[in-house]
Amino acid sequence: MERTLVLLKPDCVQRRLTGRIIARFEDKGLNLIAVKLMRITPELSKQHYAEHVNKPFYPGLEAFITGAPVLAMVVEGLEAIRVVREMLGATSGLKAAAGTIRGDYSSSRQMNLVHASDGPEAAAREIPLYFRDEEICSYEPTLTPWMKAADE
């Protein structure tokens, strides 16, 4: 099983889309193994977006991500990183395909509703920024045998 960090960003929380988006992940067969409603501090923003801190757009990004609560989640499943990112669609909601989360609900590049780790290294770095080990509750749903073959 693979894990990824997913943040339902302030625009998602403010627009009350969290339940619809969570349902899409669960409908896909992914497990939510940690969930937390929280405010991202400027310090956490700088850690999370460390590669962008010195870029001209960073102040606006920080103001956005710290402006309202986010719903942070650890999502687990087969190829979870790729699957989640494909479900999100292109970064810009204007370019995201219909049927993807951003394609269905976003019309902005910055206010694109959801962040998801872009690879295994990013997930390994990002998850501990938001969750302690004891906050992660991995489990196997009883319906797993009906969602994937035993050898997957």
C-alpha positions, 0 to 999 in steps of 0.5 A, a space after each residue: 500500500 502506498 500513502 500520500 498527503 492530501 490537503 483540502 485547501 481553504 477554498 475547498 473548505 470555504 466552499 463546503 466541498 470537503 464531503 464530496 471530495 472525500 466521497 470520491 476518494 472513498 468511492 475509488 477504494 482509497 482509505 483515509 487513514 488520518 484526517 485533521 481540520 487545522 490552520 496552516 501557520 506561516 511557519 508550516 507553509 514555509 516548510 511545506 512549500 520550501 522550494 517556492 519560498 523565494 519565488 515571487 508568487 510565494 507571498 500570495 500562496 502563503 496568504 492563501 494557504 494560511 487564510 482559512 482552515 484546511 482538511 489534511 488527510 493521509 490517503 492509502 491505497 494501491 498506487 495512491 499517489 498516481 491515482 489521487 493525482 489523476 483524480 485531481 486533474 491538471 493544476 489549473 481548473 481551467 485546464 483540468 478535464 471534466 470528471 476530475 475534481 479540479 475539472 468539475 469544481 475549480 476555475 483557477 490555478 491557485 484556488 484549485 481545491 486540493 494539494 496531493 504529494 507529487 511522488 513518494 519522496 514528497 509524500 515521505 517529507 510532507 506526511 510528517 509535517 502534518 501527522 505524528 505516527 500515532 495519528 495514522 490509523 492504517 486499516 483494511 476495510 472488510 470489503 477489500 476482497 471485493 475491490 481488488 484481487 488477492 494478488 494486487 
